Amino acid sequence: MSNSIATQPSIVRTEVIVSTYNNPMALNYVLLALVGQRNADFSICVADDGSGEPTHALLENWSRRLSPISLRHIWQPDDGFCKNTILNKAINSSQADYLIFIDGDCVARPDFIASHIARRTEGVFLSGGMIRLPDKSTLALSEQAIASGEVFRLNWIVAQIGLRKLSVLLKAAVLPMALVSKLERLTPVKRTWNGANSSAWRRDLIAVNGFDESLKYGAEDVEMGVRLNNHGVVGQHIRYSTCLLHIEHLRGYADANIVQRNKAYVREVRKSGIDWTANGIVKLAARPAAKIECDQLFSSRR
């Protein structure tokens, strides 16, 4: 008889990070869709970039309704568009091994989280897409339509936006998986980090120091994906095998000049090969030389 003790396989903890700002109506639909997820074990973190009391009240109510799913709410004062800052706080404070990111205006089909979990791979981040609903579709959304899954059916989607583009059919995720896998490998669409639908191992996000907090709206999420690439973590499409519906809203924080500057900076980051930002989770110009020193820095900020 062997004296060795069999080791149990480690459990990979998964957390869904939902970014939000003063849109409790949309956030309510997002959480309703998350509570309806099938075959997935996960917790939820709402990363709140300064929302007011209506969002706080909504989350207090949902904290009771979500059981047994764990919900935590991290908040920072409203200081303009600082999404990357609150996301870094969410990453740094998370106890999970794998993080899935969606926006607080994106409604996920019941197999969304399970699809991310099934496709997670070492050395890879997953890059998904979304179907942008027009303004009028907000009126067609309801708790009943989301809970029943009606809004994810192709006929409902087509009724809202038509089939003017093939991408609508593809991102509705209704094609056979064998075909979808081929399309996701062959599509010319860049495998960039999409803040509304992407996932990665937490340790990889920490290795590149998270998001660059100096970047405001416009490709601010794409920049981190480029640094992940530079670090050796490659993007892989999950674009046509997950269905995510985006609820349209005003973007008072959008500035065309900032968007163009950010895109130019992303090109510089891609060309330079840098994988660390000085304006990330820790404020250091360069990655600490020793791994143990890096671990101590991050653990001291948890």
Beta strands, then each sheet from edge to edge (+ up, - down):
strand 1: 14-20
strand 2: 43-48
strand 3: 71-75
strand 4: 98-103
strand 5: 106-108
strand 6: 124-127
strand 7: 131-132
strand 8: 197-201
strand 9: 234-237
strand 10: 244-246
sheet 1: 3+ 2+ 1+ 4+ 8- 6+ 9+
sheet 2: 5+ 10- 7-
end
